[in-house]
């Protein structure tokens, strides 16, 4: 279990997140939704240890009951953009996170090489990011994140820049990859359809200052959810968001 306790983030002028706590199980997807500006992305960045220095964040991050320092090898983070370096090949981009964690370039490339097929990227290893479609770039970013074997993955609106059809395909692809390599995932999204389609639990934030106002389990596993079954849940989430809008 990954526990975030008493997180407060702010500046001298305003508080962005106030005394926020949440827990992530070892497997499954927890979605974090809320109005723009409530601090969702800041929660992920603080947890990943990459919060900008102009923001003052205080809180406690605990893994299996023990306090941990940030950044932590047990946690990997993927930003909204794919953040691929245009001068590196797809293989070099995928291996970069492993190199940052101490592996040599050769060791890192050997680690990612067997995964290109299951990530739908076979044959792209020597290409550059501008030669790939948006969905393929996103898969390459996921490969870079997932290959690090972290126990928890923080995803900040990873599909927001994709068209509707590609987004749906990537959502199905993410479910399949997590079935192969189970992780605990915290997913920030503005899309209620995405949240109810992917998540096992949905956390609703309000703010500022950001705080959790509801924790709602999603019935049925993702592969067994129908649009009709999810409609009442989406209505409930819409009501919560409107009630807690600034």
Buried (B, 14 or more C-beta within 10 A) or exposed (E): EBBBBEBBBBEEEEBBBBBBEBBBBEEBBBBBBBBEEBBBBBBBBBBBBEBEEEBEBEBEBBBEEEEBEBBBEBBBBBBBBBEBEEEBBBBBBBBBBBBEEEBEEEEBBEBBEEBBEEBBBEEBBEBBBEEBEBBBBBBBBBBBBBBBEBBBBBBBBBBBBBEEEBBBBBBBBBBEBBEEEEBBBBBBBBBBBBBBBBBBBBBBBBBBBBBBBBEBEBEEEBEEBEEEEBEEBBEBBEEBBEEBEE
